[in-house]
Amino acid sequence: MKTAGIILLIVGLVMTLYTGFSYITKDKVADVGPIEITKEKEHSTNWSPYLGVGLIIIGGVLFVAGNKKP
């Protein structure tokens, strides 16, 4: 549980600092013999910083619960 808590803390921190990313795909528009026409399309993925804060809280709870000895 302690390891999962640390991982969630790190992922939550990264998701809070970087609230999304974008990437480009190439789509084939036409292919006529040796000539090929492609189109670049940009996609973006975004999430709320509250999701990152939630993961930080859950990770902190798991980390503290993993340190307790029965």
C-alpha positions as a LaTeX table, in Angstrom:
\begin{tabular}{lrrr}
\hline
Residue & $x$ (\AA) & $y$ (\AA) & $z$ (\AA) \\
\hline
Met1 & 0.00 & 0.00 & 0.00 \\
Lys2 & 2.90 & 2.32 & 0.72 \\
Thr3 & 4.26 & 1.95 & $-2.84$ \\
Ala4 & 0.83 & 2.58 & $-4.39$ \\
Gly5 & 0.52 & 5.71 & $-2.25$ \\
Ile6 & 3.86 & 7.05 & $-3.46$ \\
Ile7 & 2.95 & 6.36 & $-7.09$ \\
Leu8 & $-0.42$ & 8.12 & $-6.71$ \\
Leu9 & 1.29 & 11.09 & $-5.04$ \\
Ile10 & 3.72 & 11.47 & $-7.94$ \\
Val11 & 1.04 & 11.00 & $-10.62$ \\
Gly12 & $-1.24$ & 13.48 & $-8.83$ \\
Leu13 & 1.54 & 16.06 & $-8.64$ \\
Val14 & 2.31 & 15.71 & $-12.35$ \\
Met15 & $-1.40$ & 15.90 & $-13.27$ \\
Thr16 & $-1.78$ & 19.05 & $-11.16$ \\
Leu17 & 1.19 & 20.77 & $-12.80$ \\
Tyr18 & 0.46 & 19.64 & $-16.37$ \\
Thr19 & $-3.26$ & 19.77 & $-17.04$ \\
Gly20 & $-3.13$ & 18.17 & $-20.46$ \\
Phe21 & $-1.14$ & 17.39 & $-23.57$ \\
Ser22 & $-1.57$ & 17.50 & $-27.31$ \\
Tyr23 & $-0.47$ & 15.21 & $-30.11$ \\
Ile24 & $-0.55$ & 15.21 & $-33.90$ \\
Thr25 & $-1.78$ & 12.46 & $-36.19$ \\
Lys26 & $-1.41$ & 12.19 & $-39.93$ \\
Asp27 & $-4.45$ & 11.17 & $-41.99$ \\
Lys28 & $-4.16$ & 10.05 & $-45.59$ \\
Val29 & $-6.38$ & 12.25 & $-47.76$ \\
Ala30 & $-5.54$ & 10.92 & $-51.21$ \\
Asp31 & $-3.23$ & 8.31 & $-52.71$ \\
Val32 & $-2.88$ & 8.60 & $-56.49$ \\
Gly33 & $-0.04$ & 6.47 & $-57.81$ \\
Pro34 & 3.28 & 7.78 & $-56.50$ \\
Ile35 & 1.65 & 10.91 & $-55.03$ \\
Glu36 & 0.30 & 10.73 & $-51.51$ \\
Ile37 & $-1.48$ & 13.62 & $-49.79$ \\
Thr38 & $-1.68$ & 13.65 & $-46.00$ \\
Lys39 & $-3.25$ & 16.01 & $-43.51$ \\
Glu40 & $-1.92$ & 16.67 & $-40.01$ \\
Lys41 & $-4.58$ & 16.88 & $-37.32$ \\
Glu42 & $-3.88$ & 18.10 & $-33.79$ \\
His43 & $-5.66$ & 16.47 & $-30.87$ \\
Ser44 & $-5.60$ & 17.67 & $-27.29$ \\
Thr45 & $-6.37$ & 15.87 & $-24.06$ \\
Asn46 & $-7.13$ & 17.95 & $-20.97$ \\
Trp47 & $-8.17$ & 17.19 & $-17.42$ \\
Ser48 & $-9.06$ & 19.26 & $-14.40$ \\
Pro49 & $-6.34$ & 20.05 & $-11.85$ \\
Tyr50 & $-8.84$ & 18.89 & $-9.21$ \\
Leu51 & $-8.26$ & 15.34 & $-10.44$ \\
Gly52 & $-4.55$ & 15.70 & $-9.62$ \\
Val53 & $-5.35$ & 17.11 & $-6.17$ \\
Gly54 & $-7.69$ & 14.18 & $-5.55$ \\
Leu55 & $-4.97$ & 11.71 & $-6.48$ \\
Ile56 & $-2.54$ & 13.48 & $-4.14$ \\
Ile57 & $-5.03$ & 13.14 & $-1.27$ \\
Ile58 & $-5.74$ & 9.47 & $-2.00$ \\
Gly59 & $-2.01$ & 8.76 & $-2.35$ \\
Gly60 & $-1.32$ & 10.48 & 0.97 \\
Val61 & $-3.99$ & 8.43 & 2.72 \\
Leu62 & $-2.59$ & 5.18 & 1.27 \\
Phe63 & 0.95 & 6.18 & 2.22 \\
Val64 & $-0.01$ & 6.94 & 5.82 \\
Ala65 & $-2.15$ & 3.78 & 6.07 \\
Gly66 & 0.75 & 1.71 & 4.72 \\
Asn67 & 3.09 & 3.01 & 7.44 \\
Lys68 & 0.85 & 1.99 & 10.34 \\
Lys69 & 1.79 & $-1.26$ & 12.03 \\
Pro70 & $-1.02$ & $-3.48$ & 13.36 \\
\hline
\end{tabular}
